[in-house]
């Protein structure tokens, strides 16, 4: 009996939190050179949703206007503000997204993944020439091929976190659109209750180690974490397992 109770206790602890998973993925589709041509697509199996477009109130850049750098060569999946954040003018841009837990259960946020890609003023993929020799950046490469850009992620109620991304999309001089770099921002189980919302703000700014030109765009957001089981559901499951174990023990 004592052994059985010990096992049941272990099951209770194990059932308290579900396995970590992808809560949602957000991608973009741009058809023109302004904010109102950007469609936001969020896919979630657990009810984490976002608006389907970006409003002017959620977007800011230090250079004039709300225009995007939308040369025909830039993939439509890249949200690409027209602001050079790599030079010494200390240009910045930022965009905010509000995610709402439309499900019936609470969620715990464990990390946010941001995918970025660099490009130049002509709308071509950013080449690797003239960078700095440091391999510790997100997507960093060997040699003088890194063009670091600071990407800061803010979450409502949490401290800002900054990662330095390599803005070069490839290690060759010609550049390519294959060099999408993904960095992960870690959190200690941020609770998002059912029916509540959180705001994520992505800000691009100059990295202190690089003064050359570089634009950078956002290609995707992934929210990772777990759904917290409802107490009633967890209790019923535990009681059922306990009854089954006791029955088998008597047999």
N, C-alpha and C positions, 0 to 999 in steps of 0.2 A: 504493500500500500504506500509506504513512504517513498519508494522508488517511483511509483506511478505519479504521486503528487509532485515529485521533483521534475519529472518529464513534463507534466502539465504546466508547471510554472515556467519552464523553458519555452514552451509553446506560446504562453501568454506574452512573454517578452519578445519573442520572435515575430509575433503577429502585430505588435504595436506599431511598427513602421513598415511600409511596403518597400519594395526594391526600387532603387534609384532608376530613373528613366528620362527620356526626352519628353518634356511637357508640351513644347510647341516649337515649331520652326517658322521663321518669317523670312520671306523673300520679296523681291521688288520687280516691277515691270514699268519701264519708262518709255513713253512714246514721243516725247518732245523735250523742250528746253525750260520748262517751268514746273513748279511744284504740282500744279493741278493735272500734270500728265503722268504722275507716278501712282501706280496702284500697289498697295501693300497687301500681301497674301500671307495669312497666318493659318497654319494647319496644326490641329491639336486633337488628340484622342481623348483628352480629359477635360475639355471645356475651357482652355485658356485662350482668350480671344483678344484681338486688337482692332482698331479702326482700319478701314480698307483704303484710306488715303492719308496724306500728310497735309496738315493745315499750316498756314503761314504763322500762326501763333506758336507752333511747335518747332519752328525752324529759325535759325539765326546764322548769319555769317558777317564777318567784320568788313568785307568788301561790300560794295553797294548792290542792292537788289536781291531778289530771291531766285535768281536764275541759276540753272544747272549747266554744267559743261556737258553737252550732249552731242558731241561729234558723232557722225554716223559710224565711226569705227569703235566707239565705246559700246560694249554689250548692253542691251536694254535692261539686263538684270542688275546693273550697277547704279546705285543712287550716288550721284557724283556732283556735289556742289562746286560751283565755279569759283574756287578760292585757293590760291597757292599758299599752302600752309607750311611749305618747306623753306621758304626764303626768310631773310632777316627783317621783313616788315611785320613779323609776328601776327600774320593773318590766322583766323580761326573760323571754324564752322561747327554748328551743333544741331542736333535734331532729337526730338523726344517722341517716345512711343508709350502709350498707356495700354497695359495688359490687364484684362479683367478675368477673374475666376468665375466663370458662368456655371461651373459644375456644382454639385451638391456637397462636395467634400473639400476640406482644407488642403492646401498644398505647402510643401516645404521646398524653397528654392535653394539649391546647392551650388549652382554655377551658371554663368551666362557666357556663351561663346559668340564672339564677333568675328566675322570674316570680312577682310579688307583687301583692296587692290589699288595699286598706284598707276597714275597716268600723267602725261605731260600736257602743256598748254595747248598743243595741237590735237589733243584727244587720242594720242597714241599710247600704247602700253609703255610704262616707264622703263627705260633701259637701265642697266646696272653701272654704266660708266660714271666716274667722278664721285663715287660714294665714299664712305668712311670704313675703315677696317675695324669692325667690331662684330662679333658673331653671336652676341647675346640677345639680339632683337627677335621678335616674332617673325619667323620666316627668314632669319639671318642666314647669310651665305659666307663662304670663305673668301678672304681677300678683300679688296677695296670695291665691294659691290653692294654695300648697304646704304640705303637712303632713309634713315629712321624718321618716323613721324610719331608723335605722342597721340595715343587714343585713350581718352578718359571715359570711363563708364560711371555714371551716377545712377543710383537706385534710391527711390524715395525712402527716407528713414535710415539709410546706410551711408557709410563713408565712401567718398569717391575712390576709384582705383584707376591707375594709369599703367598702360603697357606701351612699350615702344615697338612699333611695327616697321619692318623693312618695306619701304615704299617701292622698291624695285620689283618689278613683276617677274623678272628672270635674271639669270646670271650672264646673259650675253648682251652685246651692244645693241642689237636690233629690237629687243623686247618682244614679249608675247603676252597673251591674256591668260595664260595658264597659271600664273603665279599668285593665286589667291591665298592669303595667309590668315590663319585662324588662331586667335588667342582666347584663353579661357580665364574668366574672372571668377574667383572662388568666394563662396559665401558660407556662413556657418548656420545653415538651415533657417533661412528667412521665411517666416510664416505668412502665407497669403490665404486669408480665410475665404470661404465660399461667399460670393457676392461682392467681394472687395477688389480694389484695383491697385496696381503699382505702376509707377512711371520710370522708364529707363531713358537716360539722356546720354547720347554719344557725342563726344566733343573731340575734334581733331585740332592739333596745334603743333607748333614748331618744336622739334627736339633740339636740345642744347648742343648736340654733337654735330649737327648738320645745318649748313646755311645755304645750300643750293636749292633750286626750285624743285617742288614736288607737289602734285595734287594727289588726293587719295579719296577713294569711294567705298561705300558700304555695300556689301553684297548679300549679307545674311545675318540673322540673329537666331540663336538657339537657346532656349531656356531649359535647364536641366534640374531635376529634383524628384520629388515623390509625392504621391497622393496619400494623405493621412487617412487610414481606414476609419469608418464611422464606429464609435464605441459599441453600438448595438450589434452591428455586423460582426465585429471582432469577437464579441462575447458569445454570440450564438455559435460561431465556428469553434471556439474553444470548448464550449459545453458539449458540442457534438463529438468532438475528438475525445474529450474526457469520458463521455458515456461509452464510446466505442472501446476505449482502452480498458475500462473497468469490466465491460462485458467479456472481452477476450481474456482478461485475467481470471475471471471466474470459470471460464471454460477450460 
